[in-house]
Amino acid sequence: MKRREQSDEEIYARMMRLMQGKKLFLRKNLTRDEVAREAMTNRTYVTRALQGRGLNFSQFVNSFRAQYAIELMLDGKHADTSPADIAELSGFSHVATMNRYIKKSAGSTACAMRERIFGP
């Protein structure tokens, strides 16, 4: 019996569920192999599913991290949390990477966003 090949859409949907449900993006050193294992596929199919959407693995993962960081910054409980700590809580290894992805998705850096929300 021949095994049915997985479609890019099925793989991408599983990856999305893993990111949204299990929050795999919070693992600081998350690898393509880990995501492939969790999505019950292999790294080649993960890459292909992402490339079909114009993304590489880092872009995919860091977009979730940036959104999570923004959510943390908008949450009043984290008003006094430093950008470095927000980056750490969001799975980023560096504040600069977090800022780059936040600027891509929200149009401003983490510090500028915090000032708008909570004041200087």
N, C-alpha and C positions, 0 to 999 in steps of 0.2 A: 504494500500500500504506500503510495507516494504521499509525503507530508505536504500539506497545503502551505504555499508561501504566504507570508504575512504581508499585508499591504502597508504602505507608508502611513496611510490614514489610521489604521488599527494601532500601529506602533506609536504614532504621535499621540493618539488618544490615551493610550496606556501611560505614556510618559507624562502627559498633562495631569492625569488622575494621581500619579505618584507625587508629582510636584505639589499639587493642590491638597491632596489628602494626607500623605505621609510627610510632606514638607521636606523632601530629600535635599532641597537646595540649602537647608540649614547646616548640612554637613560641610565643614570648611574645605576639605580636600576631596570633595565628591568627584568621582571619575566616570567617564563614559562607560567603562566596564561595569561599575556598580549599577548604574541606571539600566544598562542592558540586561543585567542579571535580574534586577527587580521587575523589569518589563517583560521578562521571559523571551528575550531575543538575544541578538549579538551586537557588538559594537558597530559592525558594518551597516546593519539595518538602522541602528540609531542615527548614525551619520547621514545615511541616505534620507531618512524621514525628516531630519532637520534641514538638510540641503535643499530639499524640495520646497521649503518655506523660506529659503534665503538666510538661514541661520547656521552658525556653527555651535558646538556644544557649549562653549563659554558664554556666548550671547544668550543662549536659551536659559541656562542656569542663572546667570547674573540678572536677567530681566525679572525673574521671580524674587531674587534677593533684593533688588532695588525696590520693587513694589512692597515687599515686607518691611524694608527700612523706612519707606515713606509712611506706612501704616504705624510703625512704632513711633515715628516722630510726630504724627498727628495725634497720638494717644497721650493725653495729659499726664499719665503715669510716668512717661519718659521725658518730660519737659527738661529735667536736669541731667539727663543722660548725655554723655559726651558723644560727638560723632564717631570717635574711635570705638566706643562701646556699642553704639548702634551698628556699626560695621561688623563688629564681632558677633553680636546677637543675630545678625542677618546672614551670616555665613561668609562674609567677605574677609579676605586676608588683609586688605589694605583699604584705608579710608579713601585714597585717591581713586581706586577702582570703583568704590561705592559712589563717590561723587560723580564720576564720569557717567555711570549708568543712570543715576538719578537725574542728572542734567539731560540725558537723552530722553528719558521718559517724562520728566516733569518740567523741564525747561530751566531749572535752576539747581544750584548746589544744595547740599544738605544744610549747610550753615545759613544760606540765604533763605531757604524754606523755613527753617526754625525761627529765624528773626521775624519773618512775616507772620508766623503763627503765634509765637510767644513774646515777641518784642526783643529788643537788644539786650 
